[in-house]
Amino acid sequence: MASLLPARAARAVSCSACRSLVAPVPAQLALPLLRRNYSTPADQAPVDYTDKPRWSYTPPQAKAPFSLRLHSKRREFPVNSDPKALDEFYVRFLGEGGDKVLTEEVKWLAVTHKSFDQGRRGFNDRLAFLGKRVVQLQASLALAQSPADTSNTVTPDRFGREPFAHPALDGLDNLSPNTKKYFTDKLKLAEVARDYELLKVLRWSPRKPDNLATSGVDLILAHTLYALIGAISLEKGGQVANKVARERILAPLGFNVTA
């Protein structure tokens, strides 16, 4: 016959019976329960970040209490932290006075990839998205304004019709996705970035510090070039960004750049 005691009462009886069978542990043999501390020690003095620029430190709220890379053998990849070296790059890229074009914070943000410091200091993805639109538009305009290729023979129409011709439309045959992709390929953009020595100030964390090629350095260099144009577009306007894109990126790539 089923027990008439409620379930809660039955559990209480069984638990009390079990406890009576267990011998008590002497106080001198009991070990203290160690608790792991995942927070900042109370005696650690707080760091004042009031006068420090945002690019130079990781926000304390964004830091994990412990590292997830247990026994990692990957060496730390050194990146630039010298403002003078960054200013020298902007002078190479933009010419005399180029270090004064952007504000201090944006100058660092434009050369920071999201792999650096796990993106906790900001990164340049949004700037690159805007800058790529500017560069692609100027590349299309440069191709459309280039002289037409007269080497291609036109098949005569069997009905004697002649297509409409106008000097403003002569360069449309140059404007094809394959042609623009050929001129603005990431490998070509990476070579332009290397000519400006962008790699000296680029802040990123390669997957293989001993092999930058397999870590995608060409893609990241092209990405950073777009970010530089996007930063100039936001701070100085589209007219200045268009001029920089034509003269500093497209002209070295071989585009026929006009004013």
CORNORKA-V558546 format. One line per field, one symbol per residue. phi: phi as a letter, one per 30 degrees, with the letter a starting at -180 (. if undefined). psi: psi as a letter, one per 40 degrees, with the letter a starting at -180 (. if undefined). burial: I if it has 24 or more other ideal C-beta (glycine too) atoms within 12 Angstrom, else O. A space follows every 50 residues. Layout:
BEGIN
phi = ???
psi = ???
burial = ???
END
This chain:
BEGIN
phi = .ddddddddddddddddddddcddddddcdcdddcdcccdedddddcdcd ccdddcbceedcdddaddcdhdcdddcdbdbcdddddddddddcjeiddc dcddddedddccddddhhidcjbcddddddddddddddddddddcddddc dddcddddcidcddbaedcdcddddbeddddddcddddddddddddhddd cdcabddbedbddddiddddddedddddddddddccjddddddddddcbd dddjdddcd
psi = hiieiiddddddddddddddehhihideehiihhhhheihidehhihhed ehideeihhdeehieiheghfhehihhhihehdddddddddddeahedee diidddddddehieehffeeeiifddddddddddddddddddddeiiihe dhhhhiheeeihihiideededddgidddddddfiddddddddddefddd ehhigidgdegddeefdddddddddddddddddddeiddddddddddedd ddeeighi.
burial = OOOOOOOOOOOOOOOOOOOOOOOOOOOOOOOOOOOOOOOOOOOOOOOOOO OOOOIOOOOOOOOOOOOOOOOOOOOOIOIIOOOOIIIOIIOIIIOOOIOO IIOOOIIIIIIIIIIIIOOOIIIIOOIIOIIIOIIIIIIIIIIIIIOOOO OOOOOOOOOOOOOOOOOOOOIOOIIOOOOIOOIIOIOIIIOIIOOIOIII IIIIIIOOOOOOOOOOIIIIIIIIIIIIIIIIIIIIOOOOIIIIIIIIII OIIOIOIOO
END
